[in-house]
Amino acid sequence: MSHHLPKEERQRQLLEAAIVCFGEKGYHRTQVSDIIARAHVARGTFYLYFEGKREIFDVLITELFQRVQSEIRTLPRDAVDKIPSQLMGNIQRVTGLLVQQPLLAKILFNESVGLDKELDERLKIFYGQILDLIQRGLRQGQEMGFVREGDIRVLSICLLGCLKEIFYQSLLEGGGKSNSSAVTREVFRLVIHAIAKPELIATLEKTL
């Protein structure tokens, strides 16, 4: 068993072990015994910090959302000319984050739906938060004259679905950091063709 660690370090040790286990085996196949074996701690130590694998998964998902949220930059409403560089920067930062956490990203993109009602609800909340971020950005873009007219909710769902598959397939291929620039470039091109007013697209393409 591992030596004594401060509370924060022990909790982080368990979280990092959980990321590896969930990423390698999937949420449903991972047991608490897998996490404590990976972390080299006693079962009692685990339960000092978490009630079970659902709670530790919830903490990881909450952390990931907070990190994604922290990477998203917003602009004053009178800075429409800076939207392309802002969008590119946001894509680069989020891509970099997912590249740094490939196992956790894999869990989010690959978990089966319908096998566990509570897990379904947790993932629904997570993606609902992401959709809210996208929708707010699209609404602001419309108000600034950058984003084309359309159903914001449907468009946000389309974008999220495309982005999830792009990132998931990239992770499966093991492209990692070497592939992040290509992912960023193609995601940027995909997004601007999906959301920008038609008359702006030719100019935006030149920023690549």
PyMOL commands that set and color helices and strands:
alter all, ss='L'
color gray80, all
select helices_A, chain A and resi 7-25+32-39+43-49+53-71+80-100+102-110+117-143+152-172+176-195+198-205
alter helices_A, ss='H'
color red, helices_A
deselect
rebuild
show_as cartoon
